[in-house]
Amino acid sequence: MAHNARLDHRNPLVFDTHELGRRPGALQRLTRAVPAPRDLGLQGVVGVPEGAPVELELRLESVMEGVLVTGTAHAQAEGECVRCLEPLELELDADFQELFSYPDADERGRVVAEPDADAEDDEDRLFLEDGLFDLEPLLRDAVVLALPMQPVCQEDCTGLCSECGARLADDPDHHHDAVDIRWAALQGLAGTMKDGEKDEMSGGAPRSARADEKQEK
C-alpha cells in the first residue's frame, strides 16, 4: 500500500505513537470510543450504523520495523434477517492485528534513505506518517470478516411462506392445500359434466339431440 494521505490528528480513528519513542519493546494500551464511519459492514445486508459507538481496545507495541497494532472493536450491528426479512441486532466483536511500518525502514527494520513508493513489497504495507496511523481501513476489514454473510434473527427461523409471504414463526400451523396438477384436467372435466347435467335438469336437451331433431324435420 502506498504511503498514507495526510492524516488529521483530530480524526478519532487516527492514533499517535510518539509516546512509544521508537524503542523496540515499548508498549502502550489504549481504549477509545469512536463514532462508526459510514458504510461500516456489508452494505445492504448488515453493519454498524453511521455514528453508532464503537468501543476500541488497542495494544501498540514498538518493534524494529514499526508499530504492531493489535486490538478488538466492540459494537452493535443492525440488519435484516435473510429468511423472514425482520430487522435484527447483533453484538459485534472484531479482532485485528497489523504492522504499521516506519516510512524510512525496510521489511527487516533497516533504515533506508528513501522508501520506494513503486516497490512491489510496499503494496501490502501500511505506513506511519509523522508517528500517526489511521485505523479505519484496518477496522473496516475486521468488521466485514466478523459479520455473518447471511444474518438470521435466530438459528431456527422458518422464514416466509413461499406462496403468500406470511411469517411462519407467527403461525406454525400455517399451510396451503396443495392441488395435484395430475388431477386438474379431471376436475375440469367433472365441472363440464356437471354443467351438462344442469342443462338436462332445466329441461334443455343436449346439443347433439337437438341437431338430430332438426335433421328429421
N, C-alpha and C positions, 0 to 999 in steps of 0.2 A: 504494500500500500504506500502511496506517495505520502510525503510529509503533510501533517495536518494543516488545514487552513488556519488563519489567525484565530486563536482561541480567546474567548472572553471570560475572564475570571469571575464575572458576575453570573454566568450561567450556572445553575445549580448542579448540572452534570459535569462541570469542569472541576478538576481537583488539582491541588497544588502539592508537589512533592519536595519542596525546598527543605522542609524540616528533616528529611532523611539525610541531607547533606552529602549525597552521593558516596556514602560509606557502605560498602558491602556488608550485609548482615543487619543493617539498621532496619527497624520495624516500626510501623505506625498502624494503629487500628482506628477506624472511623465509623460512625453511624450518622446517617443523614436521611431526612425525609424530604423527598423531592416530588414535584408535580409530574405526572406522567406526560411525556411528549405526545404529539399527535400520532395516530395510527400505530400504537404500541400493541402489536399482536398480529393475528391473522385477519386481515381486512375482510369484512363481511361475514366472518364466522364467529370469532371470539377474541376479546382483547381487553386491555385496561383502558377505561375511558380517559380521554384527554383531561388533564388537570387533577385526576384522582391521585391520592397519596401513594407513593412507592417508598417503602422503608428499605434503606440500603445498609448493609453491614459489610465493611470493607477491611481488607488486610493489605497494606502496602509494604512490600519488602524490597530493599535495595539489593541488587545483585550487580555483577560485573558489567553486564550488557545494558542494564537499565533498571526499571522498577516493575516487579512482578505484582500484579493486582489480582487478588482472589476475593470473591465476595458472593453474597446472596441478596436477591431482591425479593421482598415480600409485598404482595398487592392483591387486590380483589378484581378478578376479571369478570366481564359480562358478555353474554352471547345469547344464542338461540339453540334450543335442542334440535338436533338434526332429524329426530324421529317424530316428535309431536309439535315442533315449532314454538313451544312455550319459552318465554325468557328464562334465563338461568344465571346464577352467580357461582363462582368457584374461587377458592383460595389458591393463589399462585405463589410458588417458591421456585425461583430460577437461580441456579448456581452458575458461576462463570469464573474463568481464570485467563489472564492474558499478560504477556510481557510487552511493556511499552519501552522501546529502546531509546537510548541516548542517541541523538542525531549524529554525534561525532564518534560513534563506536560501531564496529562491525559485529557480526554474529558471535564472535568469540570474546567480545568485550574489549578488543584492542582499539585504541584511539586512531582515527584516520583523519587526514587533513580536511577532506570534503566528502560528505556522503554522496554516493552516485544515485541520483534520483531515477536513472534509467535502468539500474541493475535489476535483473530478474528476482534476485533474493529479496529486494525491497518490496515487491508486490504484495506479499502477505504479511508485512510487518507494520506495526503501529509505532509511532514515534512520540516522544515527549517534545513539547515546544516550550522553551523557556521554563522548564520544570513543571509544565502543566500537561494534563491529558484529559481528553474528552471521553467520558464513559458511555455516551449514548449509543454509538454503533455496537459496542460490546453488549450493552443492556438489551438492545433490540434483538440481536441474535439469540441471546439466552432466553428471552421471553418466548420467542417463536418456537424454540425447541422444547420448552417446558409446557406449552399449551397443547391440548388434545386437538388433533386434526378434525375429529368428528365429535364434538361435545354432546353429551346427553344429560338430561335433567336427573336421571337415575339409571343405574345399570340395567334394570329390568323394564325400562319404559317400553310400552307396547305400541307406541306411535299412533297413527291416524288410520281410520277406516279407508281402505283403498277405493270404496265405492261412493261414500258420502262425505268423507273427511272428518267424521266425528272422532273426538279424542277417546281412544279405547280405555284409557285408565279411568275415565269418569263413568264408564258403563261397561264393566267386564263381561256382561251377557249380551252385548251389542252384536247383532248379526243380521244378515240378509238372506232370505230364502232363495237359494240358487235354483235356476231353471236349467235343466239339462237340454242343451241345444238339439240333441238327438230326438227329443220329443216335441220340439217346437212345431215341426211340419204336421205331425199328427194332431196337435192341439188346434192348428189352423183348420185342418180338415174336419175335425169334430165340430168346430164352430160353424163351418159351412153347412154341414149336415143338419145342425140344429136350426139354422135359418130355413132350410128346406122344409123341415118338419113344421115350423111355424106357419109357412105358407099353406101347407096342406090343412093344418088345423083351422086356418082362417078361411077355408073354402076355396082357395086357389089351387088349380091343377098345375102339375109340373109343366115346364115349357115343352118337353117332348110330347106330352099328351095333347096339349093344345095344338101343336103342329099337326099331329095325326088327324085330329078333328077337322082342321081346315082342308087337308088333302081329300078326305072323304066327301066333304061338301063340294 
